[in-house]
């Protein structure tokens, strides 16, 4: 009966006897019995690798998320204090911490999952040398083709890690300038002076001028007439600057006294007195405008004339010489001058021969 079933399945095959079938079954059972322990150990090893990688990845990602949340809460707590606006920017710190956390989570996942995948392949006795060589070649080709993207990403990572700028800073990035409204790993968003938004790739930024770090310098040039008394001019400027430094809210914006640096230039019709003061970052322009306003009012009260200003009563200049606008007399006006004689007509001759 067994022989008839085999013959029906494959007419060309030779008949299999019961002894041969029993021998084949015995061999298969012995082979499974010899290798089941190896299969079980390999399977358990792979399962252990996968479980450990998943648990480790979850723990690290949650730890990073909690760390970032704690940093954001501390930044918000400091912002509520009196000096919070000067010490920290909550939005800037939040975006910076989120970007750093995203990078760290991605790197951790890549390292853990990549290592687990290599360990699984090693447990299956797969030769990893050709695979690693192929992956290296593919990585080089991908990096060469997407070098701009890689450059942008790496530049963004280092900018964030080094805290070169953040949200709320006024920067000059070379290709564009304005206030930073968002910092990303690939693109930085700036709002220009006229309200436009610039999307600047991080790889295109070759140099950065941060106008919101440290302190700024407010410089004011005061032009007065050369006939003014310099000691009196200095006295009025110093008094006005001291009152300005004590007034609200300028006392918080000024980080040092207003210094009179001296004469910057002396011309025939004017003298330039230069002032300088350290201010809060980004507030130099407002301080300069207010200081000019106050100095102009103080000069008007003290009777000090600036260049181009109105002439006070009783100090009019001397009337101009009325002959200054007259031209020099012409040489032709004198009948005895050589020019007049040369230009006079020749009289007709009286001795005419017949």
Phi and psi in degrees as a GROMACS rama.xvg file:
@    title "Ramachandran Plot"
@    xaxis  label "Phi"
@    yaxis  label "Psi"
@TYPE xy
-64.3913  -39.4187  UNK-2
-65.6301  -37.1804  UNK-3
-67.2438  -37.0956  UNK-4
-67.5127  -41.3852  UNK-5
-66.5516  -40.1724  UNK-6
-64.7757  -37.3622  UNK-7
-66.8803  -35.4193  UNK-8
-72.4016  -43.2435  UNK-9
-139.595  97.9249  UNK-10
-63.0017  -28.4116  UNK-11
-81.8219  -16.4766  UNK-12
-76.5034  154.123  UNK-13
-78.9902  150.737  UNK-14
-66.8657  142.13  UNK-15
-104.451  127.034  UNK-16
-84.594  170.349  UNK-17
-66.6466  -34.0942  UNK-18
-66.3232  -41.8193  UNK-19
-65.6705  -41.9398  UNK-20
-62.3677  -41.0261  UNK-21
-65.5349  -36.4082  UNK-22
-65.6103  -41.6362  UNK-23
-65.0468  -41.385  UNK-24
-64.4418  -37.863  UNK-25
-65.6753  -40.9116  UNK-26
-64.1193  -42.6894  UNK-27
-63.8369  -41.7997  UNK-28
-65.7975  -38.8964  UNK-29
-67.5713  -37.3954  UNK-30
-65.8258  -42.0537  UNK-31
-64.728  -39.4345  UNK-32
-65.6258  -33.0793  UNK-33
-75.2677  -30.4359  UNK-34
-107.092  -7.08274  UNK-35
-65.8865  -32.7005  UNK-36
-65.5579  -38.5138  UNK-37
-65.3497  -45.5881  UNK-38
-60.7444  -41.7875  UNK-39
-64.8567  -42.9456  UNK-40
-65.4432  -41.3999  UNK-41
-65.1105  -43.8589  UNK-42
-62.4294  -44.04  UNK-43
-64.5464  -36.6086  UNK-44
-64.8471  -43.6906  UNK-45
-64.8018  -43.3812  UNK-46
-62.1943  -40.5538  UNK-47
-64.9127  -40.9797  UNK-48
-62.1009  -45.8792  UNK-49
-64.4893  -43.4706  UNK-50
-64.7958  -45.783  UNK-51
-62.6418  -42.1336  UNK-52
-63.1571  -43.2209  UNK-53
-64.9431  -44.3733  UNK-54
-65.087  -44.3812  UNK-55
-63.862  -41.1166  UNK-56
-64.029  -43.5864  UNK-57
-64.3399  -42.7412  UNK-58
-64.4284  -44.5213  UNK-59
-66.3286  -43.3058  UNK-60
-64.0692  -41.7521  UNK-61
-67.5578  -36.4778  UNK-62
-64.1905  -43.1302  UNK-63
-64.7895  -39.7869  UNK-64
-63.4699  -43.1176  UNK-65
-65.5364  -37.8245  UNK-66
-63.8703  -41.9236  UNK-67
-66.5444  -42.0929  UNK-68
-62.0402  -38.4542  UNK-69
-65.6145  -40.6919  UNK-70
-62.4838  -40.4455  UNK-71
-66.7109  -39.288  UNK-72
-66.2764  -38.4857  UNK-73
-66.5127  -36.9947  UNK-74
-65.7985  -40.7391  UNK-75
-67.0595  -35.0584  UNK-76
-66.5069  -40.7455  UNK-77
-69.7777  -32.3634  UNK-78
-65.7728  -26.7734  UNK-79
-75.4163  -8.98313  UNK-80
-82.3343  178.407  UNK-81
-67.1497  -38.7249  UNK-82
-97.9453  14.8742  UNK-83
-62.8352  -37.2342  UNK-84
-66.1553  -25.8104  UNK-85
-88.398  -30.909  UNK-86
-89.0093  -32.9809  UNK-87
-152.61  148.401  UNK-88
-113.607  114.155  UNK-89
-62.1203  -43.0919  UNK-90
-67.2883  -40.0495  UNK-91
-63.1653  -45.764  UNK-92
-68.06  -34.432  UNK-93
-64.2463  -47.8137  UNK-94
-65.4105  -38.5964  UNK-95
-64.953  -44.6283  UNK-96
-66.7466  -37.1002  UNK-97
-65.1329  -41.6518  UNK-98
-65.5151  -44.6053  UNK-99
-63.4903  -41.9421  UNK-100
-62.9858  -39.1279  UNK-101
-63.3792  -41.8363  UNK-102
-64.6335  -44.729  UNK-103
-65.6585  -39.8682  UNK-104
-65.1667  -41.3436  UNK-105
-65.0938  -43.2671  UNK-106
-64.4677  -42.9817  UNK-107
-62.9169  -43.8949  UNK-108
-63.5513  -41.7472  UNK-109
-63.8221  -44.5834  UNK-110
-66.9276  -44.5965  UNK-111
-67.4222  -49.8782  UNK-112
-67.8321  -37.8706  UNK-113
-64.2856  -43.8262  UNK-114
-63.791  -41.3828  UNK-115
-63.0887  -40.7673  UNK-116
-64.1568  -41.8661  UNK-117
-65.1609  -37.981  UNK-118
-67.5915  -35.9694  UNK-119
-65.9961  -43.7881  UNK-120
-64.3406  -37.6724  UNK-121
-65.605  -35.6509  UNK-122
-66.39  -27.8349  UNK-123
-86.3147  9.58015  UNK-124
58.7395  39.542  UNK-125
-95.3033  132.811  UNK-126
-69.3439  117.671  UNK-127
-88.6  -11.1586  UNK-128
-61.7216  -51.243  UNK-129
-62.709  -36.2054  UNK-130
-65.2934  -43.9534  UNK-131
-66.304  -37.4894  UNK-132
-64.8233  -42.6171  UNK-133
-64.473  -40.9238  UNK-134
-64.0395  -37.4491  UNK-135
-64.6964  -43.0712  UNK-136
-64.2656  -43.5819  UNK-137
-63.4149  -38.4045  UNK-138
-65.0785  -39.7024  UNK-139
-65.1578  -43.1333  UNK-140
-64.3777  -42.2778  UNK-141
-66.4328  -40.8791  UNK-142
-65.7135  -35.3936  UNK-143
-71.0026  -39.0183  UNK-144
-73.3384  -34.5928  UNK-145
-111.909  40.4165  UNK-146
-66.5967  -33.6652  UNK-147
-65.1841  -41.8358  UNK-148
-64.972  -42.0074  UNK-149
-64.7883  -40.6754  UNK-150
-62.5881  -44.0332  UNK-151
-60.9813  -43.8514  UNK-152
-64.9804  -47.3532  UNK-153
-65.7017  -39.8002  UNK-154
-63.02  -41.5107  UNK-155
-63.6713  -38.7968  UNK-156
-63.0719  -46.379  UNK-157
-69.9172  -35.2852  UNK-158
-62.7608  -39.5629  UNK-159
-72.9818  -42.8715  UNK-160
-64.4921  -38.5924  UNK-161
-84.0126  -6.09581  UNK-162
53.9715  50.6496  UNK-163
-68.9127  -33.8859  UNK-164
-159.588  167.506  UNK-165
-152.923  -177.418  UNK-166
-62.4663  131.882  UNK-167
95.7315  -12.9397  UNK-168
-78.7649  146.716  UNK-169
-99.5701  118.667  UNK-170
-128.833  158.734  UNK-171
-116.951  104.958  UNK-172
-94.3252  10.467  UNK-173
87.2782  -66.3363  UNK-174
-76.3956  -22.1676  UNK-175
-160.141  161.137  UNK-176
-142.004  153.751  UNK-177
156.189  -163.83  UNK-178
-93.8301  133.432  UNK-179
-74.5318  125.271  UNK-180
-113.062  -14.7752  UNK-181
-162.214  137.148  UNK-182
-118.349  118.987  UNK-183
-118.29  172.537  UNK-184
-72.7686  -23.2135  UNK-185
-114.416  -36.0041  UNK-186
-132.115  142.43  UNK-187
-112.363  131.319  UNK-188
-100.911  127.608  UNK-189
-121.278  144.588  UNK-190
-107.295  119.592  UNK-191
-75.7851  -179.488  UNK-192
-65.2453  -31.613  UNK-193
-93.8845  10.0515  UNK-194
94.3035  -4.99055  UNK-195
-73.0736  153.963  UNK-196
-108.287  126.316  UNK-197
-104.924  130.429  UNK-198
-103.834  107.329  UNK-199
-110.795  123.002  UNK-200
-69.3112  136.717  UNK-201
-63.5434  -29.4728  UNK-202
-70.8475  -19.1824  UNK-203
-86.5443  -10.7992  UNK-204
-82.9918  109.257  UNK-205
-93.1507  -29.3835  UNK-206
-149.338  152.109  UNK-207
-131.893  127.936  UNK-208
-109.729  107.688  UNK-209
-90.6182  115.578  UNK-210
-90.7129  4.09208  UNK-211
-116.823  10.3147  UNK-212
-111.492  144.534  UNK-213
76.8111  -116.496  UNK-214
-146.051  163.747  UNK-215
-116.651  162.961  UNK-216
-116.176  125.366  UNK-217
-99.9064  120.454  UNK-218
-118.102  130.736  UNK-219
-128.246  129.708  UNK-220
-106.403  125.25  UNK-221
-110.933  120.511  UNK-222
-99.9636  124.181  UNK-223
-127.023  166.529  UNK-224
-73.2432  150.165  UNK-225
-67.6328  -13.0749  UNK-226
-87.3653  -3.47107  UNK-227
-75.5449  153.022  UNK-228
-78.6666  119.025  UNK-229
-66.6674  -37.0093  UNK-230
-63.128  -39.2879  UNK-231
-69.1008  -39.1356  UNK-232
-62.562  -44.2376  UNK-233
-62.6292  -41.7373  UNK-234
-61.2579  -43.7168  UNK-235
-66.7336  -41.3656  UNK-236
-65.9301  -42.8712  UNK-237
-64.3063  -43.5589  UNK-238
-63.3474  -43.7113  UNK-239
-65.1765  -38.7968  UNK-240
-66.3794  -38.4139  UNK-241
-65.8156  -41.98  UNK-242
-64.9809  -37.3961  UNK-243
-65.5286  -38.7213  UNK-244
-70.2811  -20.3899  UNK-245
-94.9409  -11.09  UNK-246
-81.8011  152.531  UNK-247
-85.8708  143.823  UNK-248
-93.8943  15.8544  UNK-249
-70.4149  -21.2435  UNK-250
-66.7334  -25.6256  UNK-251
-85.3129  -27.197  UNK-252
-80.5411  -28.1367  UNK-253
-84.2768  127.758  UNK-254
-106.283  15.7243  UNK-255
-177.059  165.424  UNK-256
-69.9163  155.889  UNK-257
-77.5965  121.031  UNK-258
-103.291  136.251  UNK-259
-91.4101  105.403  UNK-260
-75.0271  -21.1592  UNK-261
117.899  -165.135  UNK-262
-78.5277  125.656  UNK-263
-89.0239  -32.7315  UNK-264
-159.159  150.685  UNK-265
-128.171  116.867  UNK-266
-117.238  179.061  UNK-267
-68.2953  -32.685  UNK-268
-113.878  2.47747  UNK-269
-162.786  160.948  UNK-270
-128.993  142.759  UNK-271
-114.419  119.289  UNK-272
-103.592  124.598  UNK-273
-101.736  135.294  UNK-274
-117.126  153.695  UNK-275
-149.137  147.188  UNK-276
-156.936  144.717  UNK-277
-85.8768  134.397  UNK-278
-129.913  173.242  UNK-279
-64.2742  145.008  UNK-280
-56.8771  132.955  UNK-281
84.1463  -0.685742  UNK-282
-112.598  9.50697  UNK-283
-65.1044  -41.0243  UNK-284
-64.9542  -42.0038  UNK-285
-65.4642  -39.223  UNK-286
-65.8274  -41.2267  UNK-287
-61.8112  -44.1437  UNK-288
-64.2218  -45.426  UNK-289
-66.4236  -37.6959  UNK-290
-67.1843  -39.9904  UNK-291
-62.1793  -42.4065  UNK-292
-58.6292  -48.3316  UNK-293
-69.1713  -38.8291  UNK-294
-65.9419  -38.8903  UNK-295
-63.995  -42.7306  UNK-296
-65.0683  -39.5325  UNK-297
-66.219  -38.8953  UNK-298
-65.2339  -38.4158  UNK-299
-64.3365  -40.1569  UNK-300
-69.4711  -33.3006  UNK-301
-87.356  -5.00936  UNK-302
76.1009  21.9681  UNK-303
-89.5842  127.069  UNK-304
-91.4374  131.464  UNK-305
-93.4384  168.508  UNK-306
-68.7106  125.867  UNK-307
86.1446  0.304929  UNK-308
-79.993  170.983  UNK-309
-69.1001  151.755  UNK-310
-86.7013  121.593  UNK-311
-62.3986  155.596  UNK-312
-66.0702  140.713  UNK-313
83.4413  -2.5391  UNK-314
-122.458  29.0428  UNK-315
-65.6113  148.906  UNK-316
-69.4115  157.656  UNK-317
-61.6632  144.23  UNK-318
-61.3005  147.28  UNK-319
-70.853  151.175  UNK-320
-67.0692  122.193  UNK-321
-65.8596  -21.9616  UNK-322
-85.0555  -3.15862  UNK-323
-67.6946  -27.0742  UNK-324
-91.1716  0.0783319  UNK-325
-85.7455  142.461  UNK-326
-83.0339  159.698  UNK-327
-68.0054  146.556  UNK-328
-63.143  146.119  UNK-329
-82.8385  147.828  UNK-330
-70.0642  -21.2706  UNK-331
-77.15  -10.9184  UNK-332
-71.4676  -24.6394  UNK-333
-91.9841  124.809  UNK-334
-70.6382  -16.1305  UNK-335
-97.0241  -0.192479  UNK-336
-74.9325  149.767  UNK-337
-56.0595  -33.7865  UNK-338
-66.5396  -40.7608  UNK-339
-66.8433  -42.5361  UNK-340
-63.8836  -36.7678  UNK-341
-71.6  -27.295  UNK-342
-91.4904  -8.98  UNK-343
-75.6141  149.416  UNK-344
-69.9724  153.036  UNK-345
-80.0843  126.953  UNK-346
-70.6349  150.579  UNK-347
-68.172  147.856  UNK-348
-76.9982  141.033  UNK-349
-94.6948  -21.3631  UNK-350
-91.9437  92.6604  UNK-351
-109.831  126.199  UNK-352
-80.0438  146.331  UNK-353
